[in-house]
Amino acid sequence: MRNLWLFIAVGLALVFAAPASASSTFDDFATAWSERDARYVEKHAALDKEARAATAAFLDNADPASAESAARLEKMIAAIKAASYVDGRGMILRDLRIHMVKKPTAARTDLWMQEKADSVRTQSSDLDGKFADLKRRSAAGQGETDSYFTDTIAALIMAATLQGQVEELTLVDANLGSYFQAKGQEDASRRQARARIFGAIGAALSSYSAPENSLWSATCTTAYGTTRCTGM
């Protein structure tokens, strides 16, 4: 009889320990993601403030044709890209936190990751088209128009945002690998396949940070209150 009660006690301990362990695993990761999200929010707020200040400094320059104006333009672009990069990372992390609220299975989360990979791949392809169009317009002598200037800034913002998303997806993928490994649901082959996809997209996006795409040989002029700058 004593052995029977010991067997029952051990069995009950195992039954009640499993949910607690699963809950602890989720809580640990959820806390880490929440803390990282808070850091992104704080960092983006600071970078956005810098980008606004850099933009104001560029637009308020008294002599748009000066070398100082070109330097201010490059500083503005760098600041906008930095803020956009962090914004991209935050977008993915917040999407992950929403996805994980219902504690999905590894298979369901793998599907979510596939959808995210397809999304950034589609946007990357669209960005290829935008930069190709900008180069075509520049070659056709349209590099000093207002629309060219704004379209180039928009393309650079998109590139930086996507770069942030891809790098956050890579980190999230590693996080999820650890999370589901702790739960006994990890599939290493699927994660390796996704890592190759994100690596390829990330390499393609890196080309948009090359000097010929991000640092212009800027020549700015002002006429009738409007500043125009030569693009790439």
VMD Tcl script that draws the C-alpha trace (Angstrom):
set ca {
  {0.00 0.00 0.00}
  {2.83 2.37 0.87}
  {4.42 1.76 -2.55}
  {1.06 2.43 -4.22}
  {0.74 5.84 -2.54}
  {4.34 6.65 -3.48}
  {3.59 5.74 -7.11}
  {0.46 7.95 -7.10}
  {2.37 10.86 -5.54}
  {5.14 10.67 -8.14}
  {2.58 10.40 -10.96}
  {0.68 13.46 -9.76}
  {3.90 15.42 -9.44}
  {4.78 14.65 -13.05}
  {1.30 15.54 -14.31}
  {1.22 18.91 -12.60}
  {4.85 19.74 -13.33}
  {4.50 19.56 -17.13}
  {2.05 22.48 -17.58}
  {4.05 24.61 -15.17}
  {7.22 23.96 -17.19}
  {5.48 24.79 -20.48}
  {4.02 27.95 -18.99}
  {7.40 28.95 -17.62}
  {9.02 28.50 -21.05}
  {6.42 30.71 -22.71}
  {6.59 33.34 -19.97}
  {10.39 33.50 -20.18}
  {10.36 34.08 -23.93}
  {7.37 36.44 -23.80}
  {9.18 38.57 -21.23}
  {12.35 38.66 -23.34}
  {10.37 39.70 -26.43}
  {8.50 42.36 -24.49}
  {11.75 43.82 -23.17}
  {13.30 43.83 -26.64}
  {10.21 45.51 -28.07}
  {10.47 48.22 -25.42}
  {14.10 48.82 -26.38}
  {13.13 49.16 -30.04}
  {10.38 51.64 -29.19}
  {12.77 53.74 -27.12}
  {15.52 53.61 -29.73}
  {13.17 54.44 -32.59}
  {11.82 57.46 -30.72}
  {15.35 58.81 -30.30}
  {16.33 58.09 -33.92}
  {13.10 59.59 -35.26}
  {13.84 62.76 -33.30}
  {17.33 62.88 -34.85}
  {15.89 62.31 -38.33}
  {13.42 65.17 -37.90}
  {16.19 67.48 -36.70}
  {18.45 66.49 -39.60}
  {15.62 67.07 -42.08}
  {14.88 70.49 -40.60}
  {18.58 71.40 -40.77}
  {18.75 70.40 -44.43}
  {15.62 72.29 -45.41}
  {16.64 75.40 -43.47}
  {20.06 75.65 -45.11}
  {20.58 79.15 -46.44}
  {22.74 78.04 -49.38}
  {21.37 74.82 -50.95}
  {24.18 74.73 -53.53}
  {26.94 74.64 -50.91}
  {29.04 71.67 -49.86}
  {27.45 71.98 -46.43}
  {24.05 71.36 -48.00}
  {25.28 68.10 -49.53}
  {26.67 67.04 -46.14}
  {23.36 67.88 -44.48}
  {21.50 65.88 -47.11}
  {23.67 62.83 -46.47}
  {23.20 63.23 -42.71}
  {19.44 63.48 -43.18}
  {19.35 60.31 -45.31}
  {21.50 58.39 -42.82}
  {19.26 59.44 -39.93}
  {16.05 58.53 -41.77}
  {17.47 55.14 -42.73}
  {18.57 54.41 -39.15}
  {15.08 55.18 -37.81}
  {13.45 53.11 -40.56}
  {15.71 50.13 -39.85}
  {14.72 50.02 -36.18}
  {11.08 50.55 -37.15}
  {11.30 47.49 -39.42}
  {12.68 45.36 -36.62}
  {9.94 46.52 -34.28}
  {7.21 45.70 -36.83}
  {8.28 42.05 -37.02}
  {8.73 41.66 -33.28}
  {5.28 43.07 -32.54}
  {3.75 40.76 -35.16}
  {5.50 37.84 -33.47}
  {4.18 38.80 -30.05}
  {0.63 38.92 -31.40}
  {1.11 35.57 -33.13}
  {2.43 33.91 -29.98}
  {-0.40 35.05 -27.69}
  {-2.38 31.88 -28.44}
  {0.71 29.69 -27.91}
  {0.63 28.15 -31.42}
  {2.26 24.86 -32.37}
  {5.62 24.68 -34.15}
  {3.81 23.76 -37.38}
  {1.51 26.80 -37.20}
  {4.43 29.06 -36.40}
  {6.40 27.60 -39.31}
  {3.51 28.63 -41.57}
  {3.59 32.13 -40.05}
  {7.31 32.36 -40.76}
  {6.77 31.23 -44.35}
  {4.20 33.98 -44.81}
  {6.62 36.57 -43.42}
  {9.40 35.33 -45.68}
  {7.09 35.55 -48.70}
  {6.09 39.09 -47.71}
  {9.65 40.41 -47.47}
  {10.58 38.58 -50.67}
  {7.69 40.27 -52.51}
  {8.59 43.70 -51.10}
  {12.24 43.16 -52.00}
  {11.25 42.40 -55.58}
  {9.11 45.55 -55.65}
  {12.07 47.54 -54.34}
  {14.23 46.21 -57.17}
  {11.75 47.74 -59.57}
  {11.75 51.08 -57.75}
  {15.53 51.41 -57.86}
  {15.65 50.31 -61.50}
  {13.10 53.02 -62.33}
  {15.10 55.65 -60.43}
  {18.25 54.77 -62.35}
  {16.33 54.91 -65.62}
  {14.96 58.35 -64.76}
  {18.39 59.60 -63.70}
  {19.92 58.41 -66.99}
  {17.14 60.21 -68.84}
  {18.09 63.49 -67.19}
  {15.19 63.51 -64.70}
  {17.38 63.40 -61.59}
  {16.67 66.97 -60.49}
  {12.90 66.84 -60.27}
  {10.95 67.02 -57.02}
  {9.32 63.67 -57.66}
  {12.70 62.01 -58.23}
  {13.97 63.35 -54.93}
  {10.95 62.22 -52.92}
  {10.78 58.84 -54.69}
  {14.44 58.18 -53.91}
  {13.96 59.02 -50.23}
  {10.92 56.71 -50.15}
  {12.90 53.87 -51.76}
  {15.75 54.27 -49.27}
  {13.28 54.22 -46.38}
  {11.69 51.06 -47.75}
  {15.10 49.41 -48.16}
  {16.14 50.25 -44.59}
  {12.79 49.08 -43.20}
  {13.03 45.77 -45.08}
  {16.62 45.30 -43.92}
  {15.41 45.67 -40.35}
  {12.58 43.22 -40.94}
  {14.87 40.58 -42.45}
  {17.41 40.86 -39.64}
  {14.67 40.70 -37.01}
  {13.12 37.68 -38.74}
  {16.51 35.98 -38.59}
  {16.74 36.64 -34.86}
  {13.10 35.64 -34.30}
  {13.73 32.40 -36.18}
  {16.61 31.60 -33.82}
  {14.44 32.52 -30.82}
  {11.65 30.25 -32.01}
  {14.11 27.43 -32.58}
  {15.15 27.65 -28.92}
  {11.54 28.03 -27.78}
  {10.22 24.97 -29.61}
  {13.33 22.96 -28.78}
  {12.52 23.52 -25.12}
  {9.02 22.26 -25.86}
  {10.30 19.29 -27.88}
  {8.80 20.53 -31.18}
  {11.79 21.96 -33.04}
  {12.44 20.97 -36.66}
  {16.02 21.98 -37.45}
  {15.72 21.34 -41.20}
  {12.88 23.82 -41.59}
  {14.77 26.48 -39.65}
  {17.91 25.97 -41.75}
  {15.84 26.39 -44.92}
  {14.41 29.67 -43.63}
  {17.87 30.88 -42.63}
  {19.02 30.44 -46.24}
  {16.02 32.42 -47.48}
  {16.59 35.31 -45.07}
  {20.31 35.30 -45.85}
  {19.67 35.64 -49.57}
  {17.13 38.44 -49.12}
  {19.38 40.24 -46.65}
  {22.30 40.11 -49.06}
  {20.16 41.60 -51.82}
  {18.95 44.40 -49.58}
  {22.49 45.22 -48.48}
  {23.21 46.37 -52.02}
  {20.83 49.28 -51.49}
  {23.13 50.62 -48.77}
  {26.01 50.84 -51.23}
  {27.46 54.32 -51.80}
  {25.93 54.65 -55.25}
  {22.46 54.19 -53.75}
  {22.68 55.94 -50.39}
  {25.30 58.71 -50.63}
  {24.51 61.05 -53.44}
  {26.77 63.43 -55.21}
  {24.20 66.02 -54.28}
  {23.93 69.38 -55.97}
  {21.03 71.42 -54.64}
  {19.48 74.58 -56.03}
  {16.57 76.74 -54.89}
  {14.11 78.52 -57.17}
  {10.84 80.17 -56.16}
  {11.13 78.75 -52.66}
  {11.61 75.14 -53.81}
  {14.83 73.19 -53.21}
  {15.83 70.58 -55.78}
  {18.74 68.14 -55.46}
  {20.46 66.03 -58.08}
  {20.04 62.34 -57.27}
  {22.15 59.27 -57.92}
}
mol new
graphics top color blue
foreach p $ca { graphics top sphere $p radius 0.5 }
foreach p [lrange $ca 0 end-1] q [lrange $ca 1 end] { graphics top cylinder $p $q radius 0.2 }
display resetview
